[in-house]
Amino acid sequence: MTDLEKHDHSHHPDAIAERLAIGPRVNYLRDWVYGGIDGAITTFAIVAGVVGADMSTRVVLILGTANLLADGFSMAAANYSGTKTEIDDYQRIRKIEERHIELFPEGEREEMRQIYRAKGFEGEDLERMTEIATSSKDHWVDFMLVEEYGLSNVLRSPLKSAIATFMAFVLAGFVPLVPFIAGLPQAAVLATIMTGIVFFFIGSIKARWSTQHWFWSGLETLGIGLAAASMAYLIGDLLGRTI
C-alpha cells in the first residue's frame, strides 16, 4: 500500500467497487460546527453580558439555561426547515427537467451538446458523448441538474441536520455554565478559559476537513468567539452602568 492510499483511500479494484457500491456519503460537519460555535458564543455572550452588568450567579444560570434549550431548539428547527426547503426545491427543479425532456427532447439534447462543447469536446466525440449521456433519462436529468442548476443529487436529511445542530449547540453551550453550576470561585474567569478552549477545539477539528492548518483554524474560531463575547460584555457593562 502506498503512502497516498494510507492517507486517502485504496485504489485496488475490490476497494473501488466496495466504495462505489456504498455511494457518496452525506456530511453533516457543517451542522456540528455551526451548532457548536453558535452554542458556545450565544451562551457565553449571555454569561459575559450578565457578568458585565454585575448580576447574580442565579441570573446567569436562569438566562444561560433558557438560552441553551430555547435557542438550541430554534436553531435546530430553522436548520430542519432550511434543509427541507432545499430538498423541496431540488424535487421541483427535477420535475421541471423531466417534463422538458419529455416535451422538448431535441432542445434538451442541444443543451447537453453545448455543455459538452464548453468542456472541450468537438466533432464525433461531442456527438458520441451527447448520445451516450442522453440514452438514460435518469442520468440525463441528473446531469442537467448539476451542470445547468449547480445542484447536487446527494441530499441531506433534515432530521439528521437538526439533531446534529441541536446536539452540538447544547454540548458546546453548556461549557460556559459549568463553573457557575459547580459554584467554583472566579467562575467568570473559568468560563472564559473553558469557552476559549471550546472555540479553539472546534476550529482545530474542522481543519481536518479543510486545507487550513489546525492551529490557525483553531485560532480563527477562537478570535470570532471572543470578539462576540467581548461585545456582549461591553454592552452588559454599559447597560449595568446606565440603567
Order of alpha helices (4+ residues) and beta strands (2+ residues): alpha-alpha-alpha-alpha-alpha-alpha-alpha-alpha-alpha-alpha-alpha
